[in-house]
Amino acid sequence: MSFLAFETTSNHASGSNAVHSRRQPRDEDRLILTELDPRAVIDHLDDDDTPINLTTCGSIRESCPKCAQTHLKLVLRQRSVRSAHLFCAGCHGCFDAHYPNGAGALTI
């Protein structure tokens, strides 16, 4: 199985005029990550010869808990993706995220 991840562009302001906040994360802002079986969130993983195209919506501050060197990418629902999740391009891990109070971080 191979993954091809594409990142979408953001409409947010960037460059020298953008204001960047560097605040310390609070406990209630911390995400708790749970590893998901990729077959539970992505369709058509049974065919090892067919690459899966994923469109990501950018990297997040959390790093992959498995390989600890890659920032996770947000993957929203799309053609072959059943549910929003966080994806590691390094180890191909899929993760759900929720806050310490139990609220889902990837749901609207």
C-alpha positions in Angstrom: 0.0 0.0 0.0 1.3 3.4 -0.8 0.0 6.9 0.1 0.2 10.0 -1.9 -0.6 13.0 0.3 -1.3 16.5 -1.1 -1.5 19.6 1.0 -4.2 22.2 0.2 -3.3 25.9 0.4 -4.7 28.1 3.1 -6.5 31.4 2.6 -5.0 32.8 5.8 -2.7 35.8 5.7 0.9 35.0 5.6 4.2 36.8 5.4 5.6 39.7 7.4 2.2 41.3 8.0 0.7 38.2 9.7 0.5 38.1 13.4 1.8 34.8 14.9 1.0 33.8 18.4 3.6 31.8 20.3 1.7 31.0 23.4 2.3 28.0 25.6 -0.4 25.3 25.1 -2.7 25.0 28.1 -3.8 21.6 29.4 -7.3 22.0 27.9 -5.7 22.7 24.5 -3.7 19.5 24.5 -4.8 16.7 22.1 -5.0 13.1 23.1 -4.2 10.9 20.1 -5.6 7.4 19.5 -4.2 5.3 16.7 -6.8 4.1 14.2 -6.7 1.1 11.8 -6.2 2.7 8.4 -8.8 0.3 7.0 -11.4 1.9 9.3 -11.0 5.4 7.9 -9.7 4.9 4.3 -11.4 2.8 1.6 -9.6 0.5 -0.8 -6.6 -0.4 1.2 -6.8 -4.1 0.3 -5.0 -3.6 -3.1 -1.3 -3.1 -2.3 -0.6 -2.0 -5.9 -3.0 0.9 -6.1 -1.8 4.2 -4.5 -4.2 6.1 -2.3 -4.5 9.9 -3.0 -5.1 11.9 0.1 -5.6 15.7 0.2 -4.3 17.1 3.5 -5.3 20.4 5.0 -2.0 21.3 6.6 0.3 20.2 9.3 -0.6 20.5 13.0 1.6 21.1 16.0 1.5 17.5 17.3 4.1 15.1 16.1 3.5 11.5 15.4 3.5 9.4 18.6 4.9 6.4 16.7 7.9 7.9 14.8 8.1 11.1 16.8 9.8 13.0 14.0 6.9 14.0 11.6 4.2 16.5 12.3 0.8 15.1 11.7 -1.4 16.3 8.8 -5.1 16.9 8.9 -7.1 14.8 6.5 -10.8 15.7 6.1 -13.5 13.4 4.6 -13.1 13.1 0.9 -13.6 10.5 -1.9 -11.9 7.5 -0.3 -11.7 8.8 3.3 -14.6 7.8 5.6 -13.8 10.1 8.5 -11.5 13.0 9.3 -8.3 12.0 10.9 -4.6 12.9 11.4 -2.1 11.3 9.1 1.6 10.7 9.5 3.4 10.7 6.1 6.5 9.1 7.8 5.0 5.9 9.1 1.5 6.1 7.4 -0.2 6.1 10.8 -3.8 7.3 11.2 -4.9 9.0 14.4 -8.1 10.3 16.0 -7.8 13.3 18.3 -9.8 14.5 21.3 -9.4 16.9 24.2 -8.8 15.8 27.8 -12.5 16.5 28.5 -13.5 13.8 26.0 -14.7 16.2 23.2 -13.7 15.2 19.7 -11.1 17.6 18.2 -11.9 16.6 14.6 -15.7 17.1 14.6 -17.7 20.1 14.0 
